[in-house]
Amino acid sequence: MCGIVGFIGDRQAAPIILEGLTRLEYRGYDSAGIAVRDGDSPMEIVKAKGRLKVLFEKTNGGNSLSGNCGIGHTRWATHGEPSEVNAHPHYSDDYSVVAVHNGIIENYQELKEKLIKKGYKFYSGTDTEVAVKLIHYYYNKYFGNPIDAINRSMVRIRGSYALAVMFKDYPDEIYVARKDSPMIIGIENGEAYFASDVPAILKYTRNVYYIGNLESARLQKGSVTFYNIDGEEIQKEITEIKWDAEAAEKAGFEHFMMKEIHEQPKAVSDTINSLVSDGRINLDNVGLSDEVIKNISQIYIVACGSAYHVGVTAQYVIEDLTRIPVRVEIASEFRYRKPLLDKNGLVIIISQSGETADSLAALREAKNLGVRTLGIVNVVGSSIAREADDVLYTLAGPEIAVATTKAYSAQLIACYALAIHFAKVREQIDDNEYKNLIDELLTLPDKISKVLDDKERIQWFASKFANAKDVFFIGRGIDYSISLEGSLKMKEISYIHSEAYAAGELKHGTISLIEDGTLVIGVLTQQDLYEKTLSNMVEVKSRGAYLMGITNYGNYNIEDTVDFTVYIPKTDKHFTASLAVVPLQLMGYYISVARGLDVDKPRNLAKSVTVE
């Protein structure tokens, strides 16, 4: 979950690397470091604990470091506490090998013990230092061949990594290697770049290479050479990134999260337009034929975090429209329970980055079991996109804030489109219902915009609960899945304890937690469940709860029960999550701001979870 950046060219490297790291700080922000060199001169290494601004100040924005070749790192600690010593880059005892690393080396302790027996000493508590000294060991043993040393180390290392290494003996070169952690490489105008994610280098190039698992590469000025695990040269195709550089900027908003909340109508519209043409859903680019769809016996949706909540919503929608049984799985649990999968099933992996470690592992488990896989991802060329049998891209654009908003909304659209298309192919809906669902889908961007128009009322209400200790979210059916996402938004950026419950479960223990003034947020968008959920809200109100309700326009009798109401435009019952989630995103955001917290970079969290 760390961020790494590197550069080789004729310009000063440090300012470029530090600028790239600022665009990756969402991947880690407890320490940072940089190493640069100028030709045959010794490498300069500067590290700092804390946010990236500390490193900026220490290096005068990079201007105090001279050199046109360098690597940088912003850290989210796994092994070893956040400290200057544990910050990257790490180096061999003689400083001949210097590296940065994103990932986790699972057998680092075993490797460390063997290296100690060979005379190596260790100064940090990190697993990365072990990798650096393992590379150094093989480099010396096999006569100074960087690719050979890296490849031999890759064979010994278990875990995930994106490594960037500089060797003292190779002054104008950077060597990189990858297994399960993301990395892109860009070449433009006699310069070479690498990074963990697109925004870091988007300002300089839109033409990138994706390095594959167990592959390495040598970067030189304006060129890159790729190698397989056997050290043989291999060829790669270049990919053009369609995002604008400006899309990764705040554009006048105080925080990326608020900007991305407001970008949801566009993200939803772009995703719909990529899937709907001439009034019909077109999945030709996805790869699922009608014959395959007709033979699907079971759908397994596997995801983490907010993507998992998309899956919970999708379960209700897909089962209701298609009558295909759906099971939603937490990716981190999926492979460890030895899942029993139907050979005619379809495993859908949902991931914004396409690099989520647990989701990627689940994808590989499904493929090993011989079950067809479909990736729903936002990043073109990502690992899940490359490895899944079929891929459906969402068009949310770059999402920088750790707490997802527009990627979540785009994923919902992808699942709606699959459900409608599957239902039509399997003859579960007629032409008229098919047309009505698509027509309603097309109205969602404008309706999301209307929900955003109510943000000032939500801001006022949120300010009253900045000091809340507990917040509970309740709902039934799809409203329960919306509550799950609302609760996650609240806890991850405001640090207020919050939980989501199926409203009917309140009486089975949860209601004992209600005290005078406890905020309970009820989601009531499913008309056939409206009265039941409203009665649950009456129950908690009688025990002192303060109530907020989210419901459709027309349900005005809710005001007889709740203290504050947010109304959303009417839509098809299957699509209400796309509208009801927006007030909950805004609630989490405004409470976080009122508490003076860093909305975009919540403590202990990183944007892309690329380690287990």
C-alpha positions as CSV (number, residue, x, y, z in Angstrom):
1,M,0.0,0.0,0.0
2,C,3.0,2.2,-0.2
3,G,3.7,4.5,-3.1
4,I,6.9,4.4,-5.2
5,V,8.2,6.7,-7.9
6,G,11.3,6.9,-10.0
7,F,12.9,9.0,-12.8
8,I,15.8,9.0,-15.2
9,G,16.5,11.8,-17.6
10,D,18.4,15.0,-18.2
11,R,16.5,17.0,-15.6
12,Q,16.9,17.1,-11.9
13,A,15.2,14.0,-10.5
14,A,14.3,15.0,-7.0
15,P,11.6,17.6,-7.7
16,I,9.9,15.3,-10.2
17,I,10.0,12.3,-7.8
18,L,8.6,14.4,-4.9
19,E,5.9,15.8,-7.1
20,G,5.0,12.2,-8.1
21,L,4.9,11.1,-4.4
22,T,2.5,13.9,-3.6
23,R,0.1,12.3,-6.0
24,L,0.6,8.9,-4.3
25,E,0.4,10.1,-0.7
26,Y,-3.0,8.5,-0.5
27,R,-1.1,5.2,-0.6
28,G,0.8,5.9,2.6
29,Y,1.8,8.9,4.7
30,D,3.6,7.8,7.9
31,S,7.1,8.4,6.4
32,A,8.9,9.1,3.1
33,G,12.3,9.0,1.6
34,I,14.2,9.6,-1.6
35,A,17.6,8.5,-3.1
36,V,19.2,10.4,-6.1
37,R,22.5,10.3,-7.8
38,D,24.4,12.2,-10.5
39,G,26.4,10.0,-12.7
40,D,29.2,8.2,-10.8
41,S,28.7,10.3,-7.7
42,P,27.6,8.6,-4.5
43,M,23.9,8.2,-3.9
44,E,22.2,10.8,-1.7
45,I,19.6,9.4,0.6
46,V,17.2,11.5,2.7
47,K,14.4,10.1,4.8
48,A,11.7,11.7,7.1
49,K,9.1,10.5,9.5
50,G,5.6,11.9,9.0
51,R,3.8,13.4,6.1
52,L,5.5,14.0,2.8
53,K,5.7,17.8,3.6
54,V,8.4,16.9,6.2
55,L,10.6,15.5,3.4
56,F,9.8,18.5,1.2
57,E,11.1,20.8,3.9
58,K,14.1,18.7,4.5
59,T,15.1,18.8,0.8
60,N,13.9,22.2,-0.1
61,G,11.3,20.7,-2.4
62,G,14.0,18.4,-3.8
63,N,16.2,21.4,-4.9
64,S,18.9,20.6,-2.4
65,L,19.5,17.2,-4.0
66,S,21.5,17.0,-7.3
67,G,21.1,14.2,-9.7
68,N,19.1,13.1,-12.8
69,C,18.4,9.5,-11.6
70,G,16.4,8.6,-8.5
71,I,13.8,6.7,-6.6
72,G,11.3,7.8,-3.9
73,H,8.8,6.2,-1.5
74,T,5.9,7.2,0.7
75,R,5.2,4.6,3.4
76,W,2.2,2.8,5.0
77,A,3.9,0.8,7.7
78,T,3.6,-3.0,7.8
79,H,6.9,-4.3,9.2
80,G,8.5,-1.9,11.6
81,E,6.9,1.2,13.3
82,P,6.8,4.5,11.4
83,S,10.2,6.1,11.9
84,E,13.1,7.7,9.9
85,V,15.1,4.5,10.3
86,N,12.3,2.3,8.9
87,A,11.5,4.7,6.1
88,H,12.6,3.8,2.6
89,P,14.9,3.8,0.6
90,H,16.9,1.0,2.3
91,Y,20.4,0.1,1.4
92,S,23.1,-2.5,1.7
93,D,25.9,-2.1,4.2
94,D,28.3,-0.7,1.6
95,Y,25.5,1.4,-0.1
96,S,26.1,-0.3,-3.4
97,V,22.5,-1.4,-3.6
98,V,19.6,1.0,-2.7
99,A,15.9,0.1,-3.1
100,V,12.3,1.1,-2.4
101,H,9.5,-1.5,-2.0
102,N,5.7,-1.7,-2.0
103,G,4.3,-5.0,-0.6
104,I,5.0,-7.5,2.1
105,I,7.7,-10.2,2.2
106,E,6.2,-13.0,4.1
107,N,9.3,-15.1,4.7
108,Y,11.5,-12.1,5.6
109,Q,12.4,-13.6,9.0
110,E,13.7,-16.8,7.5
111,L,15.7,-14.9,4.9
112,K,17.0,-12.5,7.5
113,E,18.3,-15.3,9.7
114,K,20.2,-16.8,6.7
115,L,21.7,-13.5,5.7
116,I,22.8,-12.9,9.3
117,K,24.7,-16.2,9.2
118,K,26.5,-14.9,6.1
119,G,27.6,-11.8,8.0
120,Y,24.9,-9.3,7.1
121,K,23.8,-6.8,9.8
122,F,20.4,-5.1,10.0
123,Y,19.5,-1.6,11.1
124,S,15.7,-1.5,10.6
125,G,12.6,-3.5,11.5
126,T,11.5,-3.7,7.9
127,D,11.1,-6.6,5.5
128,T,12.4,-4.4,2.7
129,E,15.9,-4.2,4.2
130,V,16.0,-8.0,3.9
131,A,15.1,-7.8,0.2
132,V,17.9,-5.2,-0.4
133,K,20.5,-7.3,1.3
134,L,19.4,-10.5,-0.5
135,I,19.8,-8.8,-3.8
136,H,23.2,-7.5,-2.7
137,Y,24.2,-11.1,-1.7
138,Y,23.3,-12.5,-5.1
139,Y,24.8,-9.5,-6.9
140,N,28.2,-10.2,-5.4
141,K,27.9,-14.0,-5.7
142,Y,27.0,-13.9,-9.4
143,F,29.6,-11.3,-10.6
144,G,27.6,-8.1,-10.6
145,N,24.6,-8.8,-12.9
146,P,21.6,-6.8,-11.7
147,I,18.9,-8.7,-13.5
148,D,20.4,-12.1,-12.4
149,A,20.6,-10.9,-8.8
150,I,17.0,-9.6,-8.8
151,N,15.6,-12.7,-10.5
152,R,17.4,-15.0,-8.0
153,S,16.0,-13.0,-5.2
154,M,12.5,-13.1,-6.6
155,V,12.7,-16.9,-6.6
156,R,13.5,-16.8,-2.9
157,I,11.0,-14.2,-1.8
158,R,7.5,-15.2,-0.8
159,G,4.9,-12.4,-0.7
160,S,4.1,-9.4,-2.8
161,Y,6.4,-6.6,-4.0
162,A,7.0,-3.9,-6.5
163,L,10.8,-3.2,-6.1
164,A,12.9,-0.5,-7.6
165,V,16.7,-0.9,-7.2
166,M,19.7,1.3,-8.0
167,F,23.2,-0.2,-8.2
168,K,26.3,1.8,-7.5
169,D,28.0,0.2,-10.5
170,Y,25.2,1.2,-12.9
171,P,24.9,4.9,-12.6
172,D,22.3,5.8,-15.2
173,E,20.0,2.9,-14.7
174,I,17.1,1.8,-12.4
175,Y,16.0,-1.8,-12.1
176,V,12.5,-2.8,-11.2
177,A,10.7,-6.0,-10.5
178,R,7.1,-7.0,-9.6
179,K,5.0,-9.7,-8.0
180,D,1.3,-8.9,-7.1
181,S,2.0,-5.2,-6.3
182,P,1.2,-2.6,-8.9
183,M,3.7,-0.8,-11.1
184,I,3.6,1.2,-14.3
185,I,6.5,2.4,-16.5
186,G,6.4,5.4,-18.7
187,I,8.8,6.5,-21.5
188,E,8.6,10.0,-23.0
189,N,11.1,12.4,-24.7
190,G,14.3,10.7,-23.6
191,E,13.1,10.2,-20.1
192,A,11.9,7.1,-18.1
193,Y,9.5,7.0,-15.2
194,F,8.0,4.3,-13.0
195,A,5.3,4.5,-10.3
196,S,2.8,2.6,-8.3
197,D,-0.1,4.3,-9.9
198,V,-1.0,6.4,-12.9
199,P,-1.5,9.9,-11.3
200,A,2.2,10.1,-10.3
201,I,3.4,10.3,-13.8
202,L,0.3,11.4,-15.8
203,K,1.7,14.9,-16.0
204,Y,4.7,13.7,-18.0
205,T,3.3,10.8,-20.1
206,R,0.1,9.0,-21.0
207,N,2.0,6.1,-22.6
208,V,2.7,3.4,-20.1
209,Y,3.8,-0.2,-19.9
210,Y,2.4,-2.7,-17.3
211,I,5.1,-5.0,-16.0
212,G,3.8,-8.5,-15.3
213,N,4.2,-10.8,-12.4
214,L,7.7,-12.2,-11.8
215,E,9.1,-9.9,-14.5
216,S,11.9,-7.3,-14.2
217,A,13.0,-4.4,-16.2
218,R,16.0,-2.1,-16.8
219,L,15.2,1.6,-17.1
220,Q,17.5,4.0,-19.0
221,K,17.1,7.4,-20.4
222,G,14.2,7.1,-22.8
223,S,14.1,3.3,-22.9
224,V,13.1,0.2,-21.0
225,T,14.0,-3.4,-21.5
226,F,11.8,-6.2,-20.0
227,Y,12.9,-9.6,-18.7
228,N,11.2,-12.8,-17.6
229,I,12.2,-14.7,-14.5
230,D,14.8,-16.6,-16.5
231,G,16.5,-13.3,-17.5
232,E,15.4,-13.5,-21.1
233,E,14.3,-10.3,-22.9
234,I,10.6,-10.0,-23.6
235,Q,8.4,-7.5,-25.5
236,K,5.6,-5.4,-24.0
237,E,2.8,-3.5,-25.6
238,I,2.3,0.1,-24.6
239,T,-1.0,1.4,-23.2
240,E,-2.4,4.9,-23.6
241,I,-4.0,6.4,-20.5
242,K,-7.1,8.3,-21.3
243,W,-7.4,10.3,-18.1
244,D,-6.5,14.0,-18.2
245,A,-3.8,15.2,-15.8
246,E,-6.3,17.7,-14.4
247,A,-8.6,14.9,-13.4
248,A,-6.2,14.1,-10.6
249,E,-6.3,17.7,-9.2
250,K,-8.6,19.2,-6.6
251,A,-10.1,21.7,-9.1
252,G,-10.9,24.3,-6.4
253,F,-12.5,21.9,-3.9
254,E,-11.1,21.8,-0.4
255,H,-10.6,18.0,-0.5
256,F,-10.4,15.3,-3.1
257,M,-13.3,13.5,-1.5
258,M,-15.7,16.4,-2.0
259,K,-14.5,16.8,-5.6
260,E,-15.1,13.1,-6.2
261,I,-18.5,13.2,-4.6
262,H,-19.4,15.9,-7.1
263,E,-17.9,13.9,-10.0
264,Q,-20.4,11.1,-9.4
265,P,-22.9,12.3,-12.0
266,K,-20.2,12.2,-14.7
267,A,-18.7,8.9,-13.5
268,V,-22.1,7.3,-13.6
269,S,-23.0,8.9,-17.0
270,D,-19.7,7.9,-18.6
271,T,-20.1,4.3,-17.3
272,I,-23.7,4.1,-18.5
273,N,-22.7,5.4,-21.9
274,S,-20.0,2.9,-22.3
275,L,-22.5,0.1,-21.7
276,V,-25.7,1.4,-23.4
277,S,-26.1,2.3,-27.0
278,D,-29.2,2.8,-29.1
279,G,-31.4,2.0,-26.1
280,R,-29.8,-1.4,-25.5
281,I,-27.1,-2.7,-23.2
282,N,-24.1,-3.8,-25.2
283,L,-21.5,-6.1,-23.5
284,D,-19.6,-7.0,-26.7
285,N,-16.4,-5.5,-25.2
286,V,-16.9,-7.5,-22.0
287,G,-16.7,-10.9,-23.5
288,L,-19.8,-12.6,-22.1
289,S,-21.8,-14.2,-24.9
290,D,-25.5,-14.9,-24.7
291,E,-24.8,-18.7,-24.6
292,V,-22.5,-18.2,-21.6
293,I,-25.0,-16.1,-19.8
294,K,-27.8,-18.6,-20.4
295,N,-25.8,-21.4,-18.8
296,I,-24.7,-19.5,-15.6
297,S,-25.9,-21.6,-12.7
298,Q,-24.6,-19.4,-9.8
299,I,-22.9,-16.0,-9.4
300,Y,-20.3,-15.4,-6.8
301,I,-19.4,-11.8,-6.1
302,V,-16.0,-11.3,-4.4
303,A,-14.8,-8.0,-3.1
304,C,-13.4,-6.0,-0.1
305,G,-14.7,-2.8,1.7
306,S,-17.0,-0.6,-0.3
307,A,-16.7,-2.9,-3.4
308,Y,-18.1,-5.6,-1.1
309,H,-21.1,-3.3,-0.3
310,V,-21.6,-2.9,-4.0
311,G,-21.8,-6.7,-4.2
312,V,-24.4,-6.8,-1.4
313,T,-26.6,-4.4,-3.4
314,A,-25.9,-6.3,-6.6
315,Q,-27.1,-9.6,-4.9
316,Y,-30.5,-8.1,-4.3
317,V,-30.7,-6.6,-7.8
318,I,-29.4,-9.6,-9.8
319,E,-31.4,-12.2,-7.9
320,D,-34.6,-10.2,-8.3
321,L,-34.2,-9.5,-12.0
322,T,-32.5,-12.7,-13.3
323,R,-33.5,-15.3,-10.7
324,I,-29.8,-16.5,-10.7
325,P,-28.7,-17.4,-7.1
326,V,-26.0,-15.0,-6.0
327,R,-23.5,-15.3,-3.1
328,V,-21.5,-12.4,-1.9
329,E,-18.0,-13.2,-0.5
330,I,-15.5,-11.2,1.5
331,A,-12.3,-11.6,-0.6
332,S,-10.0,-12.1,2.4
333,E,-12.1,-15.1,3.5
334,F,-12.8,-16.6,0.1
335,R,-9.8,-18.8,-0.7
336,Y,-9.1,-19.8,2.9
337,R,-12.3,-21.7,3.4
338,K,-11.7,-23.8,0.3
339,P,-14.8,-22.6,-1.6
340,L,-17.2,-25.0,-3.3
341,L,-17.9,-23.5,-6.7
342,D,-20.2,-24.7,-9.4
343,K,-18.3,-25.3,-12.7
344,N,-21.1,-23.4,-14.5
345,G,-20.9,-20.5,-12.1
346,L,-19.5,-17.0,-12.7
347,V,-17.1,-15.3,-10.2
348,I,-17.3,-11.5,-10.3
349,I,-14.4,-9.7,-8.8
350,I,-15.0,-6.0,-8.0
351,S,-12.0,-3.7,-7.4
352,Q,-11.4,-0.1,-8.1
353,S,-7.7,-0.4,-8.5
354,G,-7.6,-3.9,-10.0
355,E,-4.7,-4.6,-7.6
356,T,-6.5,-5.4,-4.3
357,A,-4.4,-8.3,-2.9
358,D,-7.2,-10.4,-1.4
359,S,-9.4,-9.9,-4.5
360,L,-6.6,-10.9,-6.8
361,A,-5.9,-14.0,-4.8
362,A,-9.6,-14.9,-4.9
363,L,-9.6,-14.4,-8.7
364,R,-6.7,-16.8,-9.0
365,E,-8.3,-19.4,-6.7
366,A,-11.5,-19.3,-8.9
367,K,-9.4,-19.8,-12.1
368,N,-7.6,-22.7,-10.5
369,L,-10.9,-24.3,-9.8
370,G,-11.9,-23.9,-13.4
371,V,-14.7,-21.3,-12.9
372,R,-15.2,-18.4,-15.3
373,T,-14.2,-15.0,-13.9
374,L,-15.3,-11.4,-14.6
375,G,-13.4,-8.4,-13.3
376,I,-15.2,-5.1,-12.7
377,V,-12.3,-2.6,-12.4
378,N,-11.5,1.0,-12.9
379,V,-7.9,0.9,-13.9
380,V,-7.1,-0.3,-17.4
381,G,-4.3,-2.9,-17.6
382,S,-4.4,-3.6,-13.9
383,S,-3.7,-7.2,-12.6
384,I,-7.3,-8.2,-12.2
385,A,-8.2,-6.8,-15.6
386,R,-5.4,-8.7,-17.2
387,E,-6.0,-12.0,-15.4
388,A,-9.8,-12.3,-15.4
389,D,-11.4,-14.2,-18.3
390,D,-13.6,-11.1,-19.0
391,V,-13.4,-7.5,-17.8
392,L,-15.9,-4.7,-17.5
393,Y,-14.3,-1.3,-17.0
394,T,-15.9,1.4,-15.0
395,L,-15.2,4.9,-16.1
396,A,-14.8,6.8,-12.9
397,G,-11.4,8.3,-13.7
398,P,-8.7,8.7,-11.1
399,E,-9.9,8.5,-7.5
400,I,-7.5,10.0,-5.0
401,A,-9.4,10.2,-1.7
402,V,-8.9,7.1,0.4
403,A,-12.7,6.9,1.0
404,T,-14.2,5.8,-2.3
405,T,-17.3,7.6,-3.7
406,K,-17.4,7.9,-7.4
407,A,-15.8,4.5,-8.0
408,Y,-18.4,2.9,-5.8
409,S,-21.2,4.6,-7.8
410,A,-19.7,3.5,-11.1
411,Q,-19.4,-0.1,-9.8
412,L,-23.1,0.0,-9.0
413,I,-23.9,1.0,-12.6
414,A,-21.8,-1.9,-13.9
415,C,-23.8,-4.3,-11.7
416,Y,-27.1,-2.8,-12.7
417,A,-26.2,-3.2,-16.4
418,L,-25.2,-6.8,-15.9
419,A,-28.4,-7.6,-14.1
420,I,-30.6,-6.0,-16.8
421,H,-28.7,-7.7,-19.6
422,F,-28.7,-11.1,-18.0
423,A,-32.4,-10.8,-17.2
424,K,-33.2,-10.0,-20.9
425,V,-31.0,-12.8,-22.3
426,R,-32.5,-15.3,-19.9
427,E,-36.0,-14.0,-20.7
428,Q,-36.9,-13.0,-17.1
429,I,-38.0,-9.6,-18.3
430,D,-40.0,-8.6,-21.4
431,D,-39.1,-5.9,-23.9
432,N,-41.2,-3.3,-22.2
433,E,-39.6,-3.8,-18.7
434,Y,-36.1,-3.9,-20.4
435,K,-36.8,-0.5,-22.0
436,N,-38.1,1.0,-18.8
437,L,-35.1,-0.1,-16.8
438,I,-32.7,1.3,-19.3
439,D,-34.6,4.5,-19.5
440,E,-34.5,4.9,-15.8
441,L,-30.8,4.0,-15.7
442,L,-30.2,7.0,-18.0
443,T,-31.9,9.4,-15.6
444,L,-29.6,8.6,-12.6
445,P,-26.8,11.2,-13.3
446,D,-29.3,14.1,-13.2
447,K,-31.0,12.6,-10.1
448,I,-27.6,12.3,-8.3
449,S,-27.1,16.0,-9.1
450,K,-30.4,16.9,-7.5
451,V,-29.4,15.0,-4.3
452,L,-26.2,17.1,-4.2
453,D,-28.2,20.3,-4.3
454,D,-29.3,19.4,-0.7
455,K,-25.8,19.3,0.6
456,E,-26.1,22.5,2.7
457,R,-28.9,21.1,4.8
458,I,-26.8,18.0,5.4
459,Q,-23.8,20.1,6.4
460,W,-25.9,21.9,8.9
461,F,-27.2,18.6,10.4
462,A,-23.8,17.0,10.4
463,S,-22.3,19.8,12.4
464,K,-24.7,18.9,15.3
465,F,-23.1,15.5,15.6
466,A,-19.4,16.2,15.3
467,N,-18.9,14.9,18.9
468,A,-21.1,11.8,18.6
469,K,-19.7,8.6,20.1
470,D,-21.8,6.1,18.2
471,V,-23.9,6.2,15.1
472,F,-26.2,3.4,13.9
473,F,-27.5,2.8,10.4
474,I,-30.5,0.6,9.7
475,G,-32.4,-0.6,6.7
476,R,-34.0,-3.6,5.0
477,G,-33.1,-5.2,1.7
478,I,-31.2,-2.9,-0.6
479,D,-31.6,-0.3,2.2
480,Y,-29.5,-2.5,4.4
481,S,-26.7,-2.6,1.8
482,I,-26.8,1.2,1.6
483,S,-26.5,1.4,5.3
484,L,-23.4,-0.7,5.2
485,E,-21.7,1.8,3.0
486,G,-22.9,4.8,5.0
487,S,-21.5,3.3,8.1
488,L,-18.2,2.6,6.5
489,K,-17.9,6.2,5.3
490,M,-18.7,7.5,8.8
491,K,-16.2,5.4,10.6
492,E,-13.3,5.6,8.2
493,I,-13.0,9.3,7.9
494,S,-14.7,10.7,11.1
495,Y,-13.3,8.0,13.5
496,I,-16.8,7.8,15.1
497,H,-17.9,4.3,16.0
498,S,-20.7,3.3,13.6
499,E,-22.4,0.1,12.7
500,A,-25.0,-0.9,10.1
501,Y,-27.8,-3.4,11.0
502,A,-30.6,-5.0,9.2
503,A,-33.5,-3.2,10.8
504,G,-35.3,-6.4,11.8
505,E,-32.3,-7.5,13.8
506,L,-32.5,-4.5,16.2
507,K,-34.5,-6.5,18.8
508,H,-31.9,-9.3,18.8
509,G,-29.4,-7.4,20.9
510,T,-28.5,-4.1,19.2
511,I,-31.3,-2.1,20.6
512,S,-29.6,-2.4,24.1
513,L,-26.9,0.0,22.8
514,I,-29.4,2.9,22.2
515,E,-29.1,5.8,24.7
516,D,-30.5,9.3,24.9
517,G,-29.3,11.3,21.9
518,T,-27.7,8.3,20.0
519,L,-28.0,9.1,16.3
520,V,-29.8,6.4,14.3
521,I,-29.9,6.9,10.5
522,G,-32.6,4.9,8.8
523,V,-32.6,4.3,5.0
524,L,-36.2,3.8,3.7
525,T,-36.2,3.7,-0.1
526,Q,-37.9,0.3,-0.6
527,Q,-41.6,1.0,-0.6
528,D,-42.7,-2.6,0.3
529,L,-40.4,-2.4,3.4
530,Y,-41.0,1.2,4.3
531,E,-43.6,0.7,7.0
532,K,-41.6,-2.1,8.7
533,T,-38.4,0.0,8.9
534,L,-40.4,3.0,10.1
535,S,-41.8,1.0,12.9
536,N,-38.2,0.0,13.9
537,M,-37.3,3.7,14.0
538,V,-40.2,4.3,16.3
539,E,-38.8,1.6,18.6
540,V,-35.4,3.2,18.9
541,K,-36.9,6.7,19.3
542,S,-38.9,5.5,22.3
543,R,-35.5,4.6,23.8
544,G,-34.1,8.1,23.3
545,A,-32.5,7.9,19.8
546,Y,-32.3,11.0,17.6
547,L,-33.4,10.0,14.1
548,M,-32.4,10.9,10.6
549,G,-34.3,9.3,7.7
550,I,-33.4,9.0,4.0
551,T,-36.4,8.2,1.8
552,N,-38.1,8.9,-1.5
553,Y,-40.0,12.1,-2.3
554,G,-43.6,11.4,-1.4
555,N,-43.1,9.6,1.9
556,Y,-43.8,12.8,3.9
557,N,-45.4,11.0,6.8
558,I,-41.9,10.1,7.9
559,E,-41.6,13.5,9.4
560,D,-44.0,12.5,12.1
561,T,-41.3,10.1,13.4
562,V,-37.9,11.3,12.5
563,D,-36.1,14.5,13.5
564,F,-34.4,15.2,10.2
565,T,-35.3,13.9,6.7
566,V,-33.4,13.8,3.4
567,Y,-35.5,13.1,0.3
568,I,-34.2,11.5,-2.8
569,P,-35.8,11.5,-6.3
570,K,-38.0,8.6,-7.1
571,T,-36.4,5.9,-9.2
572,D,-36.8,2.2,-9.9
573,K,-36.5,0.3,-6.6
574,H,-33.4,-1.6,-7.9
575,F,-31.4,1.7,-8.4
576,T,-32.0,3.5,-5.1
577,A,-28.6,2.8,-3.7
578,S,-27.1,5.2,-6.4
579,L,-29.1,8.1,-4.9
580,A,-29.4,7.2,-1.2
581,V,-25.7,6.7,-0.7
582,V,-24.9,10.4,-1.6
583,P,-26.3,12.0,1.6
584,L,-24.4,9.4,3.6
585,Q,-21.2,10.3,1.8
586,L,-21.8,13.9,2.6
587,M,-22.7,13.2,6.2
588,G,-19.4,11.4,6.7
589,Y,-17.5,14.1,4.9
590,Y,-19.0,17.1,6.8
591,I,-18.7,15.4,10.2
592,S,-15.0,14.7,9.5
593,V,-14.4,18.3,8.5
594,A,-16.2,19.6,11.6
595,R,-13.9,17.4,13.7
596,G,-10.9,19.0,12.0
597,L,-9.7,15.7,10.5
598,D,-7.8,15.0,7.3
599,V,-10.6,13.8,5.1
600,D,-8.5,12.5,2.2
601,K,-6.0,10.7,4.3
602,P,-7.7,9.0,7.3
603,R,-5.3,7.5,9.8
604,N,-4.1,3.9,9.4
605,L,-5.8,3.6,6.0
606,A,-4.4,3.5,2.4
607,K,-6.3,3.8,-0.9
608,S,-5.2,0.5,-2.5
609,V,-4.8,-2.5,-0.3
610,T,-2.1,-4.4,-2.2
611,V,-1.0,-6.6,0.7
612,E,-2.9,-9.2,2.7
